[in-house]
């Protein structure tokens, strides 16, 4: 019998290994580029809601480099440098052992992001700098807020949920509107719905390290109930932002249905689910997030 073909993600990994070599590949993988399309969409949502297609390509590309590739990539890499996970992590299956200089590499990326951010409008630079500070507080001892239940949730809600679309908007240089502030607040609550999903399948690994994450502290069932409540509050904020623009919030119904389809079966069946099923649930949550982004883009297009 011939060898069984490796799964597609590992075929891609083999391609990148040939391109970058075995020494450099782990550095690239720990930037978790599979997350970049999601981060890019959420970041550019703010830009598109501010100006539509009106922003020139050069500042948009520089803003993407600063916020997505350098800041977000550096954030995930510095997290890997301290976590040293052995099992699957978000956007990276079977992660390679963190290379020797990953901490220095990720710190360089974050430093470059901080400096280059000031080539763009000041509100963007300050939001980006705030995200870098939160990244360090989140992953690096002695603060290491990701290991403290409640703080881990707050950092992610503010950084990814609230500030990412605001950074995209700030890239345009326009003052913030009431609608984008309400919508971004909605996304902060929406990340409170998504964040427990990213932890449930990693409970054993987090417990082994001694991290007291939100899910470990309150339990899987209560975390999922919190996620459902957060999703409902998030859609209330999003609807308020839409109404502030004088538009009907009815197109948000598919978004609310998508989150319900993800969370309600999970709440009913979580006791019998395997870690693999919980991980698949997280990726379904990301699909629901994409539907929310698209719904809001249609509703608030300038």
Order of alpha helices (4+ residues) and beta strands (2+ residues): alpha-alpha-alpha-alpha-alpha-alpha-alpha-alpha-alpha-alpha-alpha-alpha-alpha-alpha
